[in-house]
Each structure stands twice: as structure tokens, then as C-alpha cells.
């Protein structure tokens, strides 16, 4: 026997839902930017010796704060 399941989804999203989604994305981006800035500030405050102890140097602080390796 075959069983068919159908799901209905709205054909369009409401304007309000779009605005809420955009606002939510903006808040998330702002929080992420503040976290990156805080990490960058804290790493910048370390001495060269302390940075070397954790495998970083002054030139790699930005990469570490961003959480990525730049090529």
C-alpha cells in the first residue's frame, strides 16, 4: 500500500515576519561583531611572550579573533 503525506506551506511570507527575521539577523551580526571586538582587544593586551605561549603573534591576532585562518 502506498501512503501519501502532503504538507501545506504558505506561498508567501508576511511582511511582519520578514521584518522580524531581518531584525533578528542584524542583532545576531551585532552580537558577533562585539564578541570579535572583545576577543581582539583582549588578545591585543597580551605581551608578545604570552601570545607566543598560545601559539600566536601580533600578526595573527585578527585571524584568531575572527576564528578563521586567512590565506
C-alpha positions in Angstrom: 0.0 0.0 0.0 1.2 3.5 -0.8 0.9 6.3 1.7 0.9 9.9 0.6 1.6 12.7 3.0 1.2 16.3 2.0 2.3 19.4 3.8 0.9 22.8 3.1 3.2 25.8 3.4 2.2 29.4 2.9 3.0 30.7 -0.6 4.3 33.9 0.8 5.8 35.2 4.0 4.2 38.1 5.7 5.9 41.5 5.7 6.0 41.4 9.5 7.8 38.0 9.5 10.3 39.4 7.0 11.0 42.4 9.2 11.4 40.3 12.3 13.8 38.0 10.5 15.9 40.9 9.3 16.0 42.5 12.7 17.0 39.1 14.3 19.8 38.7 11.7 21.0 42.3 12.4 21.0 41.6 16.2 23.0 38.4 15.7 25.5 40.1 13.5 25.9 42.9 16.0 26.5 40.4 18.9 29.0 38.5 16.8 30.9 41.7 16.0 31.0 42.7 19.6 32.4 39.3 20.6 35.1 39.5 17.9 36.0 43.0 19.1 36.2 41.9 22.7 38.5 38.9 21.7 40.7 41.2 19.6 41.0 43.7 22.5 41.9 41.0 25.0 44.5 39.4 22.7 46.0 42.8 21.8 46.5 43.4 25.5 48.7 40.3 25.9 52.5 40.6 25.7 54.5 39.0 22.9 55.6 36.3 25.2 52.0 35.5 26.3 50.9 35.4 22.6 53.8 33.0 21.8 52.7 30.8 24.6 49.3 30.3 23.0 50.8 30.0 19.5 50.0 33.4 18.2 51.9 36.5 17.2 50.8 40.1 16.7 50.1 39.5 13.1 47.7 36.6 13.8 45.6 38.4 16.4 43.0 39.4 13.8 42.7 35.8 12.4 42.4 34.4 15.9 39.7 36.9 16.9 37.7 36.1 13.7 38.1 32.4 14.4 39.5 31.8 10.9 42.7 31.3 9.1 43.3 33.9 6.3 45.2 32.6 3.3 
